[in-house]
């Protein structure tokens, strides 16, 4: 498996930076044109080579004002992006097929046609694809993709930092970029220009990483996204507890900062209304800049990522099989989250956790199974009946046991693995039905003492957990 590494430019001078920005801007036009011409139905089955040949024949290629290799690589990259957006839509379409088609052979036929990109001939599939694959647009104007044989790296002296030589807009004229690393990037490079700095993204094979050789533990655990931590596992261990404080302090900071910026923006608008454009421009340039804001945001994101990855590594340290809910499935829309910064940040960290679970378990060779998450945080594991949730506590309505909600969630997630009735695609309504049916069956079948004994045993454990939590 490949993992992405990023090297940063060090003390890049302004002239070089401007040249690179201009090149990226022109390549942004190439990207936009690919999206415009081939971003929808017209692009299905068209390869980047065909686009290249067509553009060289009809003279489009000469209008970009960049070297041939640069725009050709950009076309390849953009075609890849379009394909990724199409494949993402197919996941949603497949879900819709499962929802609406009960006939097995018909379902199979539809999924096969979807996979082979033959959906445009089938009216039903074409309609679903139109619905779920919204037309995309290119917004990327700050990237340059450099092919592996198009750049050179060198160091000044033994063990020094690496320098990178990349093509400019002119033939046989190169731009030399000093990097902040002693390890030379390899393979295809993606240069991203941000805040006057060049980020060099490149893929390396993960077998060279130290963490790949770290063995995973012996057990099988379920994990649940925690309330104030990255993950809680089914053995009640909480991983990445710094996350809660990190999110809270950042959202408090942003709340104040954004309110102040809004106030200043109000003054700018008032000045514009009065026709005092000089004042408005002055305030926009000096008081509403994004440089420091973006820098802070990047630092914050990097810290959250590092906490998350450390937490997932800790889970893998004692598990060779992780069962988790599919965190990417239940994204609340941005509109629904509204202005609540804390919730918006929490939604974003969900994606990071999903990524970390995927990449760490793949790298270290542990298995990851995703299961249906419906009602996992509401079922009390002692009686397997729906409990009542109060804050981060879950009360069992049958026996009165108190659970830490995320711990209960992790146990339920683990039990979902291998559940014969609840698959990843079972609707949440059906899941609720199944849970209630099972709970009723348990109650009528089990003798009273037995169930209270079971619950009692678990209650002690969860009570111990509670007192331990309180101490922390
Ligand atoms: Zn109970």
Boltz pocket constraint, residues with backbone or C-beta under 6 A from the ligand:
constraints:
  - pocket:
      binder: B
      contacts: [[A, 380], [A, 381], [A, 382], [A, 383], [A, 384], [A, 396], [A, 397], [A, 398], [A, 399], [A, 400], [A, 401], [A, 455]]
      max_distance: 6.0
